[in-house]
Amino acid sequence: MLEAKNIIKTFRSEGVVTHALDTVGITVDPGEFVSIVGRSGSGKTTFLNILSTLLAPDSGEIIYNGEDITSLPPRRLNELRHKDFAVVFQFHYLLPYLSARENVLLPYMKGLGRVPKDARMRADECLERVGLGGKGSKIPGHLSGGEQQRVAIARALVKKSWVLFADEPTGNLDKATGESVMDLLVDLKNDGLSVVMVTHDDEYAARADRTVSMADGRVI
């Protein structure tokens, strides 16, 4: 479903050159759960951002369903992110003044137009799917940290994406809450979603189908 070939990424700041990724490659099959591990500075988050098209590589190719998406125009990339790709970060990035349901509906909101009724039903289904049925009216401040992260996952699912990219999704959670989020990601994988997760936790990484280890900007 997803393949990266010979990805190179370099950052320059105040005359200092950092080689973040050096000819990195990976494949992800449909319905596969892949974890990416490595020490801080190994390039794993940069790699995830490039795979999810949030960051452009200096060179190399990203192939999705047989199409090279590396150099797609911005409009096509936005469509791809909106429909096929979903991203969950270490921090949930919920809007504090919106309810859980409204946060999940954010991908549907354009300007001040009304959200379709079927979208609201889909949002409630996603909240139910992540174990938050009946809590759609609560604002983030009235939810626990784990519940807020589950809202973020529901928001990622609401558009029925095919690939979920997760960057340290348990990083800000205690062990028990982190386990519940991992259970959810495994369940989503079992339902056919492809999952690519960056984590520093070897125990969580081991729950994936395959673990990719990185060091110094390369897959080892």
Secondary structure, DSSP 8 states (H G I E B T S, - for coil): -EEEEEEEEEEEETTEEEEEEEEEEEEE-TT-EEEEE--TTSSHHHHHHHHTTSS--SEEEEEETTEE-TT--HHHHHHHHHHTEEEE-SS----TTS-HHHHHTGGG--TT----HHHHHHHHHHHHHTT-TT-TT--GGGS-HHHHHHHHHHHHHTT--SEEEEESTTTTS-HHHHHHHHHHHHHHHHTT-EEEEE-S-HHHHTTSSEEEEEETTEE-
